[in-house]
């Protein structure tokens, strides 16, 4: 059976237990779990896991989810069926919306996450319109957030594959409505790059409308993908320390 969560190291067998230093990361539209691979070495006292969306890498042959809420439900079900309990959910761009939904579903199941870090995402009711039908529109959309490399543009097969991934993901974002009126009791941290596109930079602070507890906004140097060159591992480590996470040293395994 295919699984959504890619662990930083194998989860120990045995009775259910809690790892207060565990982080679950949710990729951006078109992104893969391997985007976060280096974070395990950068956070050696934590456990870093990442969600693998269907259709990516080792899940290449699987169909896309029918909705963002269906994707979140599948991830939540896997978490609840396992032993791992997360201190922090980190979602980047589209991943912020998936993480917010997973947080909501975990709370409804009585397994709350202390901290929710939402990166490079406008509050859901204010998110910019996303195209997901025409290649040219999706390509222009991508270029606005981060210029594509010359190598990728020249590889027609790889570019076509990327566009299909992104179309599937943007369709999920476009149809996401379940956020309406929902708030989280988690400590909610909104992170945005100081050079992100204006529609995101100016609306990221409105995540406070979904905060039933503490809300913090952080501005980082860089644009929409500020975390490529400067992963926010210091922020995450500080949030884990705030939650009282113990040392749980590990290394990433594929």
DRENKOL-309259 format. One record per residue: residue in one letter; x, y, z of N, C-alpha, C in turn. Coordinates in pm, whole numbers, plus 32768, in hexadecimal, padded with zeros to 4 digits. Atoms other than C-alpha are relative to their C-alpha. Example, Ala and Ser with C-alpha at 12.3 -4.5 7.8 and 13.67 -1.06 7.14 Angstrom:
% DRENKOL-309259
 code  n_x  n_y  n_z ca_x ca_y ca_z  c_x  c_y  c_z
    A 8059 7F89 8000 84CE 7E3E 830C 805A 8078 8000
    S 7FAE 7F89 7FFA 8557 7F96 82CA 7FB3 806D 8049
END
This chain:
% DRENKOL-309259
 code  n_x  n_y  n_z ca_x ca_y ca_z  c_x  c_y  c_z
    X 8054 7F89 8000 8000 8000 8000 8058 807D 8000
    X 7FB2 7F86 8006 8086 8158 7FA8 7FEA 8053 807D
    X 800A 7FA9 7F8B 80CF 8245 80C4 8025 808D 7FD9
    X 7FEA 7F73 801C 80D8 83BD 80CE 807F 8036 8042
    X 7F99 7FC2 7FAE 81E2 83FD 81D4 8087 7FBD 7FEA
    X 7F78 8030 8011 8355 83DD 818D 804F 8026 807D
    X 7FBF 7FE1 7F81 8414 83BE 82D6 8092 8024 7FF3
    X 7F73 7FE1 7FF8 8562 8451 8332 8050 7F87 802B
    X 7FC7 8083 7FDF 85AC 82FF 83CA 7F8B 7FA4 801F
    X 8070 805B 7FE5 84DB 81C7 83FD 7FC4 8019 808A
    X 8043 7FF1 7F7F 83D8 81EE 8510 8013 7F81 8052
    X 7FE9 8077 7FB0 842F 8101 8630 7F7F 7FB1 8011
    X 8075 8053 7FE7 8347 7FDC 8661 7FE5 7FFD 8096
    X 801E 8009 7F72 829D 7F99 87AA 7F83 804F 8020
    X 807A 7FBB 7FD8 818A 8042 8872 7FFF 8090 7FD2
    X 800E 7F76 802C 8105 8197 880E 804E 805C 805C
    X 7FAE 7FA4 7FB3 81E5 82B2 887D 7FFE 8087 7FBB
    X 8000 7F79 8037 8211 8425 8846 808F 8031 7FF1
    X 7F80 7FBF 8016 8340 84D0 87AC 7FE4 8096 7FF7
    X 801F 7F72 7FFF 8320 863D 880E 8054 804D 7F9D
    X 7FA9 7FBC 8060 8437 8691 871B 7FE5 7FDB 7F71
    X 801E 802B 8088 8387 8610 85E3 7FBD 8070 7FB0
    X 8033 7F99 805C 833E 86F5 84BA 7FCB 7FBB 7F84
    X 8037 8033 807D 825E 86A6 8391 7FF5 8073 7F9C
    X 7FF9 7F95 8066 829B 8774 8254 7FA6 7FE0 7F89
    X 805D 800C 8071 81A6 87B0 8137 8035 8055 7F8C
    X 7FC4 7FB6 806F 8234 8812 7FE0 7FA0 8060 7FBA
    X 8046 7FA0 8054 81C9 8926 7EF3 7FC2 7FB9 7F87
    X 803C 8037 807A 8103 88F2 7DB1 806F 7FD1 7FA2
    X 7F9A 803A 8055 81CD 880D 7CD1 8075 7FC8 804D
    X 7F8E 8029 7FAE 82B4 87BC 7DF4 7FF9 7F6F 802B
    X 7FF1 808A 7FD3 832E 8671 7E80 8037 7FFC 808D
    X 7FCC 8010 7F79 838F 85EA 7FD4 8096 801A 8006
    X 7F6E 7FEF 8000 84FE 85F4 7F6F 802B 8092 8008
    X 7FE1 7F72 7FF1 84EC 8771 7F70 8036 801C 808D
    X 7FDA 7FEA 7F74 851B 8754 80EA 806E 7FA1 802F
    X 7FA0 8067 7FD8 8626 8644 80E6 8072 8037 8055
    X 7F8C 7FCA 7FB7 8742 8724 815F 7FDD 8031 808B
    X 8027 7FC5 7F80 8678 87A3 8286 8020 7FA5 8075
    X 7FE0 805A 7F91 86BD 866A 8351 808C 801A 8036
    X 7F79 7FE1 7FD3 882F 86BA 8359 8008 808A 8042
    X 8000 7F79 7FC8 87E0 8825 83A9 7FB6 8006 8086
    X 8049 800A 7F80 86FD 87BB 84CA 8022 7F79 803F
    X 7FD4 8085 7FD5 87C8 869A 855B 7FC0 7FCE 8080
    X 803D 802D 7F83 8711 8693 86A9 7F6A 7FEB 7FF1
    X 808F 8015 801A 85B9 8678 8608 7FEE 7F8A 7FA2
    X 8022 8061 8069 850A 857B 852F 7FB5 804C 7F95
    X 803C 7FB6 806E 84B5 860E 83DB 7FC0 7F9E 7F9E
    X 804A 8051 8060 83AA 8563 830B 7FC3 805E 7F97
    X 803E 7FAF 8069 830B 85DB 81C6 7F93 7FB1 7FBB
    X 8070 803E 8046 81CA 8594 810A 8023 7FF3 7F6C
    X 7FEF 8018 808F 81E3 84FB 7FB0 7F77 7FFD 7FBE
    X 8081 7FFD 8044 80BC 855F 7ED6 7FFB 7F92 7F95
    X 800B 8063 806C 8036 8458 7DE3 802F 803A 7F7B
    X 7FCE 7FD5 8083 80D6 8467 7C8B 8090 8030 8002
    X 7F78 7FCB 7FF4 822D 84CF 7D0F 8064 7F91 8020
    X 7F90 8056 7FDE 8376 8412 7D14 7FD2 7F6E 800A
    X 8021 808E 7FF3 8330 82B4 7DA1 7F6A 7FE5 7FFA
    X 8091 8010 800E 81B6 82F4 7D82 7FD4 802C 7F75
    X 8015 7FCA 8086 81D0 834D 7C11 7F81 7FCE 7FBE
    X 8070 803C 8049 80C1 8260 7B97 7F79 8018 8041
    X 807F 7FEF 7FB9 7FB7 82CA 7C92 7FB5 807C 7FD2
    X 804F 7F8C 802D 7E99 83B2 7C30 7FFD 806E 8068
    X 800A 7F8D 7FA6 7E75 850C 7CC2 7F84 7FF4 8058
    X 8078 8000 7FAA 7D84 8539 7DE9 7F8E 804E 7FBF
    X 8075 7FBA 8036 7C25 85B2 7D9D 7FF0 808D 8038
    X 800C 7F7C 7FC2 7C3F 86DB 7E8A 806F 8010 8066
    X 7F9C 7FE7 7F99 7D29 8780 7F7F 7FD5 7FC3 8085
    X 8030 803A 7F83 7C4E 870E 809E 800E 7F68 7FFE
    X 7FEC 8091 8009 7C5F 85A6 801E 8092 7FDC 8017
    X 7F71 8014 7FE8 7DDA 85C0 8016 801F 800C 8094
    X 7FE7 7FEB 7F71 7DDC 8647 817A 7FC7 7F8C 8052
    X 803B 8070 7FB6 7CF5 8531 81F0 8057 7F83 7FF6
    X 7FAB 8076 8012 7DD9 8426 815D 807E 800A 8055
    X 7F89 7FED 7FAE 7F0A 84BB 8209 7FDD 7FEF 8094
    X 802A 8009 7F74 7E4C 84DC 8351 7FE6 7F70 802A
    X 801B 808D 7FE0 7DD6 8374 8344 8082 7FB3 8014
    X 7F80 8044 7FF0 7F3C 8300 8317 8043 8026 8084
    X 7FC7 7FD5 7F80 7FB1 83D0 843F 7FBA 7FB8 8074
    X 804C 803C 7F93 7E9B 834A 851D 8016 7F69 800A
    X 7FEA 8090 7FFF 7EE6 81E4 84B7 808D 7FDC 8030
    X 7F76 8019 7FD9 8056 820A 8514 801C 802B 808F
    X 7FD5 7FDD 7F79 811E 824C 8650 8034 808F 800A
    X 7FC0 7F7C 7FFD 81BA 8399 85EC 7F9B 806D 8020
    X 8051 7F8A 7FE1 812B 84D4 8686 8059 807A 7FEE
    X 7FAE 7F8F 802D 81A1 8623 8603 7FF1 807A 805A
    X 7FFF 7F82 7FB4 8206 8759 86C4 7FE6 8077 7FA6
    X 8008 7F8D 805A 8204 8833 858F 7FDF 7FD1 7F73
    X 801D 8014 808E 8165 8832 8436 8034 8079 7FB5
    X 7FCA 7F94 8051 821B 8900 832D 7FCD 7FF0 7F72
    X 8032 8006 8088 816D 894F 81E5 802D 8077 7FB0
    X 7FD1 7F93 8056 8200 8A19 80C7 7FA3 8012 7F89
    X 8056 7FDC 8071 811D 8ACB 7FCB 7F83 7FA6 8002
    X 8073 805A 7FFB 8013 89C8 7F6B 8003 7FA9 807D
    X 7FF2 8054 7F8B 809B 88F4 8087 7FC9 803E 807E
    X 8039 7FBC 7F8B 8027 89FD 817F 7F6D 7FDD 8010
    X 808F 801F 7FF9 7EBC 89B4 8126 7FE9 7F6E 8026
    X 800D 808D 7FDC 7EED 883C 813C 801F 7FEF 8095
    X 7FDC 8009 7F72 7F9B 8864 828E 7F91 8036 805A
    X 806D 7FC7 7FB1 7E81 8941 830D 7F8C 7F9E 800B
    X 806C 8063 7FFF 7D81 8838 82AB 8024 7F88 8056
    X 7FD6 8071 7FAE 7E4B 871F 8348 7FFA 8024 8094
    X 8008 7FD2 7F75 7E6A 87EA 8488 7F6F 7FFC 8032
    X 808F 7FFD 7FDA 7CEF 8819 848E 7FCC 7F72 8018
    X 8031 8089 7FF5 7CAB 86A6 8455 803D 7FB7 8077
    X 7FC1 803E 7F8B 7DA7 863A 855C 7FBF 8031 8082
    X 8042 7FC9 7F88 7D02 8721 865A 7F77 7FC0 8013
    X 8083 8040 7FF6 7BAF 8690 860A 800C 7F70 8031
    X 7FE9 808A 7FD4 7C44 8537 864A 803C 7FF9 808B
    X 7FCA 7FFE 7F7A 7CCD 85A6 879B 8097 7FF2 8008
    X 7F6E 800A 8004 7E3B 85AA 872D 8038 8086 7FCD
    X 7FD7 7F7B 802E 7E97 871D 8720 8097 800D 7FED
    X 7F73 7FDE 8017 7FE2 87A3 869B 801A 8088 8041
    X 7FEA 7F81 7FBA 807D 88B9 8771 801A 8078 7FA6
    X 7FD4 7F8E 8050 810C 898E 8657 7FE8 7FE8 7F6C
    X 801C 8004 808E 80A9 89DA 84F1 804C 8072 7FBE
    X 7FB1 7F9B 8046 81A4 8A91 8412 7FD6 8000 7F6D
    X 8036 7FF3 8087 810C 8B0E 82CB 8055 8064 7FB3
    X 7F98 7FB6 8047 8207 8B8D 81CD 7FD4 802A 7F75
    X 8016 7FCC 8088 81DE 8C69 8098 7F73 7FE5 7FCE
    X 808C 8017 8025 8063 8C53 8095 7FA9 806F 8036
    X 8066 7FA2 7FD4 7F53 8D57 80A0 7F97 7FB4 8051
    X 8072 803D 7FBB 7E35 8D14 8190 7FA1 7FC6 7F97
    X 8045 8048 806B 7D56 8C1D 80D4 7F90 804B 7FBB
    X 806C 7FB6 8041 7C2E 8D03 8097 8035 806F 7FA6
    X 7FC3 7F91 804B 7D1F 8E04 8002 8069 7FD0 7F9D
    X 7F97 8033 805A 7DFC 8D21 7F31 7FE8 8032 7F72
    X 800E 7FD2 808A 7E42 8D9F 7DD0 7FC2 7F93 7FA8
    X 8037 8064 805D 7D84 8CF4 7CB2 8070 7FAC 7FC5
    X 7F9A 805A 8037 7E3E 8BC6 7C2C 7FCC 7FBF 7F7F
    X 8028 8043 807C 7E2F 8B4C 7AC1 802A 7F6D 8005
    X 7FDA 808C 7FFF 7E2F 89D4 7A8D 7FD3 7FB4 7F83
    X 8030 8043 8078 7DB1 898C 792D 8060 800C 7F8A
    X 7FAD 7FEC 8076 7E90 8A24 7821 8095 8005 8024
    X 7F71 8005 7FE5 8005 89DE 7810 803E 808C 8006
    X 7FC3 7F7B 8005 805C 8B45 77B3 7FDF 8050 807E
    X 8028 7FB6 7F88 7F99 8BD3 78DA 8049 7FCB 807C
    X 7FBB 803C 7F8D 8033 8ADE 79D1 8094 8023 7FFB
    X 7F72 7FDE 800E 818F 8B21 7948 8019 8090 802A
    X 7FF2 7F74 7FD8 8160 8C99 796F 7FF0 8010 8096
    X 8015 7FFE 7F6F 80E0 8C5F 7ACF 807F 7FD5 8049
    X 7F86 8031 7FC1 8215 8B95 7B2A 8071 8065 7FF5
    X 7F94 7FA0 8016 82FF 8C97 7A96 7FF4 8078 805E
    X 8013 7F8E 7FA7 8268 8DA3 7B70 8034 7FE3 808D
    X 7FD5 8026 7F7B 82BC 8CE3 7CAB 8095 7FDF 8007
    X 7F72 8023 8006 8411 8C5F 7C43 8023 7FDD 7F70
    X 7FDC 801E 808A 84B2 8C6A 7AE8 8034 7F71 7FF0
    X 7FD2 8088 801A 84E6 8B11 7A53 808C 8003 7FC4
    X 7F77 8008 8034 8646 8AA4 7A01 7FFD 7FEA 7F69
    X 7FF4 8014 8090 86BC 8AA2 7898 7FFD 7F6B 7FDE
    X 7FFD 8090 8016 86FA 892B 78B6 7F73 7FC5 8000
    X 8088 8033 7FF9 8592 88EA 791A 7FAF 802D 7F88
    X 804B 7FCD 8072 8506 89C6 7808 8024 7FB6 7F7F
    X 7FD2 8043 807A 85D4 890B 7704 7FDD 7F6C 7FFE
    X 8024 808D 7FF8 8565 87B4 777C 7F68 7FF6 7FF8
    X 8090 7FFB 8017 840A 879C 76E4 7FB4 7F95 804E
    X 8043 806D 7FB9 83B6 864D 7782 7FF7 801D 8095
    X 8001 7FE1 7F71 841A 86B7 78E0 7FA6 8076 801F
    X 8055 7F8B 7FEB 836B 8807 78BD 7F6D 7FD9 7FF9
    X 808B 802D 800B 822A 875E 784C 7FD5 7FB4 807D
    X 801F 804B 7F87 823A 8676 7978 7FEB 805F 8076
    X 800E 7F9E 7F94 8270 879A 7A67 7F7B 8049 7FF5
    X 807D 7FB7 8012 8149 8856 79D2 7F88 7FAB 8028
    X 806F 8057 7FD7 8067 8728 7A07 7FF7 7FF7 8098
    X 8000 7FFF 7F6E 80D2 8713 7B74 7FC0 807F 8036
    X 802C 7F7F 7FCD 8094 8883 7BA6 7F6B 8015 7FE5
    X 808F 7FF4 801F 7F43 887D 7AF5 7FAB 7FB3 8065
    X 804B 8051 7F9F 7ECC 8764 7BD8 7FF9 8047 8087
    X 7FFB 7FC0 7F7D 7F3B 8821 7D0E 7FB2 8083 8003
    X 8047 7F80 8002 7EB2 8973 7CA6 7F69 7FEB 7FF8
    X 808F 8021 8000 7D62 88D0 7C5F 7FD0 7FE7 808E
    X 8025 8019 7F75 7D5F 885A 7DC8 7FF5 8082 804E
    X 8001 7F7F 7FB9 7DB5 89B5 7E4A 7F87 8052 7FD8
    X 806F 7FB1 8032 7CB0 8A59 7D6D 7F7B 7FD5 803C
    X 807F 8034 7FCD 7B9D 8978 7DF5 7FF7 7FFA 8097
    X 7FFD 800B 7F6E 7BFE 8996 7F64 7FA5 8069 8040
    X 805F 7FA6 7FBE 7ADB 8A29 802B 7FEA 7FDD 8094
    X 801F 8031 7F79 7ADB 8965 8171 803B 8056 806F
    X 7FC2 7FA7 7F9D 7BA9 8A73 821F 7F9D 8063 803D
    X 805B 7F95 7FD8 7A7B 8B5A 8240 7FD2 7FF1 8091
    X 802B 7FFE 7F75 7A3D 8BB4 83AB 8051 7FA8 805D
    X 7FB3 805D 7FAE 7B46 8AC1 8429 8076 8048 8043
    X 7F8F 7FCA 7FB5 7C46 8B1B 8534 804B 7F8D 8043
    X 7FB0 8066 7FBC 7D60 8A59 85D7 802C 8033 8088
    X 7FCD 7FDD 7F7B 7DC5 8A53 8743 8098 7FF3 8006
    X 7F6D 800A 8004 7F2D 8A0B 86D7 803E 808B 8000
    X 7FB2 7F86 8016 8035 8B19 86EE 8016 800A 7F69
    X 7FFD 7FF2 8091 801C 8B9B 8589 806B 8066 7FDA
    X 7F92 7FAA 802C 8156 8C2A 84E9 7FF8 800D 7F68
    X 8003 7FE4 808F 8139 8CCE 8392 8087 8038 7FD6
    X 7F7C 7FD6 802F 8284 8CF1 82D6 7FF4 802B 7F6E
    X 8007 7FCE 808A 82AC 8DBE 8199 8085 8042 7FDC
    X 7F88 7FBD 8031 83D0 8E35 80C6 7FE5 8094 7FE6
    X 8015 7F6F 8010 8401 8FAD 80BA 7FF0 8028 7F6E
    X 8010 7FE3 808F 840A 8F9C 7F3B 7F9D 7FA1 7FBD
    X 8069 8054 803A 82EA 8EA9 7F0D 7FA2 8059 7FAF
    X 805B 7FAE 8051 81DD 8F17 7E18 7FA2 804C 805E
    X 804F 7FAB 7FA5 8108 9031 7EA9 7F82 7FBE 8036
    X 807E 803D 7FD5 7FC8 8F62 7EB7 8014 7F9E 8074
    X 7FE3 805A 7F90 806F 8E6E 7FA4 803D 804F 8074
    X 7FBB 7FB4 7F96 8152 8F5C 8063 7F9F 8052 8055
    X 805C 7FA8 7FB7 8032 9043 80BF 7F8D 7FB5 8044
    X 8073 8049 7FCC 7F39 8F2F 8114 8025 7F8C 805D
    X 7FD5 806D 7FA7 800A 8E35 81D8 7FD8 801C 8091
    X 8024 7FDB 7F78 7FBF 8EF6 8318 7F6F 7FE4 8024
    X 808D 801A 7FE5 7E4E 8EAC 82F1 7FE5 7F70 802F
    X 8010 8082 7FBF 7E8F 8D4A 8368 7FD5 8013 8091
    X 802B 7FE9 7F75 7E51 8DEB 84BB 7F69 7FEE 800F
    X 8091 8017 7FFA 7CDE 8DD1 8462 7FDF 7F6E 801E
    X 8015 808F 7FE8 7D0A 8C57 8482 8045 7FD1 807F
    X 7FB8 8023 7F86 7DCD 8C63 85C8 7FA4 800E 8079
    X 804E 7FFB 7F85 7D09 8C06 86FD 8058 8014 8079
    X 7F9E 7FEB 7F95 7E46 8C22 87CD 8068 8066 7FD4
    X 7F94 7FA4 8022 7F98 8CC2 8798 8015 800A 7F69
    X 7FE0 7FEA 808D 7FEC 8D5B 8646 8080 8052 7FF7
    X 7F82 7FBA 8016 8146 8DC8 85D1 8018 800B 7F6A
    X 7FD8 7FF3 808C 81B2 8E54 8482 8095 801A 7FF9
    X 7F70 7FF6 8013 8319 8E33 840D 801C 8024 7F70
    X 7FD7 7FD9 8087 83B5 8EE0 82DF 8092 7FD9 7FED
    X 7F79 8030 801B 84E9 8E3C 8247 8038 8044 7F83
    X 7FC5 7FCE 807C 85DF 8EBE 8143 7FE0 7FA1 7F8D
    X 8017 8054 8075 8591 8E43 7FE5 7F72 8009 7FCB
    X 8081 7FFF 8042 8467 8DFC 7F09 7FA9 7F8B 8027
    X 8060 806A 7FE1 835F 8CEE 7EF2 8047 7F80 802D
    X 7FB3 8077 7FDB 8465 8BDB 7F07 807B 8026 8050
    X 7F94 7FD7 7FA7 853A 8C83 8010 8046 7F89 8041
    X 7FCD 8073 7FB5 8569 8B2D 80B1 805E 7FA8 7FB0
    X 7F9E 804E 804C 8638 8A9F 7F93 808D 801F 8032
    X 7F78 7FDA 7FD5 876C 8B63 7FFB 800D 800B 8096
    X 7FFD 7FEF 7F6F 870E 8B9F 8166 7F8A 7FB8 8040
    X 806E 8047 7FBD 8631 8A8C 81F6 7FE9 8038 808C
    X 801E 7FC2 7F7F 857F 8B12 832C 8013 7FA0 8076
    X 7FEA 8066 7F99 861B 8A0A 840A 8015 803E 8089
    X 7FF2 7FBD 7F7F 8675 8B05 8518 7F79 801C 803E
    X 8087 7FE6 7FD0 850A 8B6B 8535 7FBF 7F7F 8031
    X 803E 807F 7FDB 8499 89FF 853C 803E 7FCB 8080
    X 7FBE 802F 7F86 859E 89A3 8642 7FCF 804D 807A
    X 8030 7FAE 7F90 852C 8AC6 871A 7F71 7FD9 8026
    X 808A 8028 7FE3 83C0 8A5B 86FA 7FFB 7F78 8044
    X 7FFA 8082 7FBE 8418 88F6 8756 802F 800E 8090
    X 7FD0 7FE9 7F77 84DA 8971 8883 7F92 803C 8056
    X 8070 7FC2 7FB8 83AF 8A44 88E4 7F9B 7F96 802B
    X 805E 806B 7FE1 82DA 890B 88D8 803D 7F99 805F
    X 7FC0 805A 7FA2 83D7 885C 89B8 802C 7F7E 7FC2
    X 7FD8 807B 8043 845B 8764 88BA 8082 7FC9 8039
    X 7F84 803E 7FD4 8560 866A 8934 805C 7FE7 7F8B
    X 7FA6 802A 806A 8695 860A 886E 7FD2 7F7A 7FC9
    X 8024 807E 8041 8645 84FC 8772 8053 7FF8 7F81
    X 7FA2 7FF6 806F 8775 84E8 8691 7FE2 7F99 7F95
    X 801C 805B 806E 8741 8455 853A 803F 8031 7F80
    X 7FCF 7FDA 8084 87B1 8457 83D1 7F99 7FD8 7F99
    X 8063 801A 806A 86EA 845A 828D 8021 7F7D 7FB9
    X 7FEF 8076 8054 86B6 8312 81DA 7F9B 8005 7F91
    X 805B 7FFB 8073 861E 82F2 8082 7F93 7F97 800E
END
